[in-house]
Amino acid sequence: MIADLVAELGPVRQARRDAELLDRPRRRAVGAGAKYKLVFVDRLLATLVHLRHGVTHDVLACWFQVDRSTITRAVGEIRPLLADRGCRVEDGLRLRTLADVITHPGATGRTALMDATETRVRRPGAHRGGRSRFISGKSRINAMKAPRHHR
């Protein structure tokens, strides 16, 4: 399954990277500059573990023996690829938006369960938009919901 995901997303990522490089004038020779410390497969795995299990970037950095900023950059690069890919369900149908995911179970006569775990976070500063979203009424802490999907 991971091999299929790599085969599907690898060329898309490379095409986006090539387009970014061609979009601006070159300052260095081809092949110059810092090399990636995480290959594409490791970037993908780190992102999947982060999204599925809510593992922090610090922990992933220790696992992959890189700096936290490398993991943050990898997750930021891979998440849009996964989002554009969507989620495949039966008969090859792809659900690409949250609205599709919400309407699909009802349209097919199925039910779905979605759970969320609260992660303690720092509350945004005063006068910042959306500040009230970080208050948990249940546990009375500043928290953010991290969804966990169940099949």
N, C-alpha and C positions, 0 to 999 in steps of 0.2 A: 504494500500500500504506500509506504514512504517512497519507494522507488518510482511508483506511478506519479506521485505528487511532484517529485523532483523532475521527472521527465516532462510533466506538463508545465510546471512553473519556471523551470530553468531557462528555456528559450525566451519566455516572456520577459523575465528579469534581464536577460542579456540584451534583448532588443531595446528595452527601456534605458538601460545603461549606455548602450551605443548611441541612442538618440540624444541623451543628455550630453555626452561627450562631443557629439557633432554640432550641438546647438550653440556652443560657445567657442571662441577662438582658443587654440591650444597655447599653453604657457610652457609646457614641458614636452620633451620628446615622447613618442609612443613607448609605453612600458616603464617610464620613469615615475617616481613618486612612491609613496608608501604602499606596500602590499597588504591585501586583506589578511587579517589574523585569523579570521574564520572563513572557511570555504562555504559555498552556498548551502550545502547539505547541513552543516553545523548551524548556519544562520536560520535555516528553516526549522531544524529540531529545537533550537533555543526558543524560537517564536512559538512553536506549537506547545512546548512545555509551559511557557509563560502564560499563554492564553487558556490552556486547558486546566492547569493546576494552580494558577495564580502565583507561581514562584517569582520572587523578586529578582530584579536585574542583578543585585549584588550576589545572590546565591548562584544564579546562572553564570556570572562572571567567574566565580570560584570553580564551578564545575568545568567550564571550558578553558580555564586558566588564561583569561583575558581581562582587560579593564572593563569596568561597568559601562563606560561610555561606548565601548565596542558593542556590547549587548544592546544598549539603547538604540544605537544606530542600526543594528541588524533587525531589531523588532520593528523599528520605524520603516525600514525598507521592505520587509516581508509582509507586514500586515495589509498594505494596500493590494498586494498580489493575491493574498488569500481572500480579501473582500471582493475583488473583481471576479475571482473564480466562482464564488458562491458555494452553496452546499448542494450536493447531488442526492436526490432521493430516488425512489423506484422509477422505473421506466426512463431513466436518464434525464428526468426533469431537474433543472437547476433552480434553486431558490437564491436570488442574488440580493434581495433587499429584506430589511426587517419586516416590511409589510407583507412580502411574499411568505416569509416564515410564519407569520401570525395567521394569515388567511388559509394556508395550505391544509392544516389539520381539519379545520371546519369544512372546507370544500370537499375533502375526501372522507368525511365522516369519522375521523380519528381524533383522539385527544392527545395533548402534549403537556408535559410537565416541565416547568422552568423554575429553577431554584436560584437564589442569589445569596452570596456570602458577603457579610460586611467586613470591609477592610478598614482599619483605623488609619485616618489621614489627618494631615494638618488642614485646618479650615482656612479657606482663602481670606485674605485681609478685608477689612471693612471697606464698604463702597465698591466692592467687586461684584459683577453680575453673577447670578446663580449661586450665591453664597448659601442660601437656605437649603439647597439640595444636599449639602454635606452634613445635615443634622439628622441623626438617627433618633426617632421617637421611641423606639423599643429599648435600646440599650443606653440611650442618652450620652452618646459620644459623637465626635465628629468622624463620620464614616462615609465610605463610598461603596455602592453595591457592585460586586463582581459576579456576573451571571455564571451559573454552572448548569450545563444542559444535561438532561437525562433522556435516555431513549426508552 
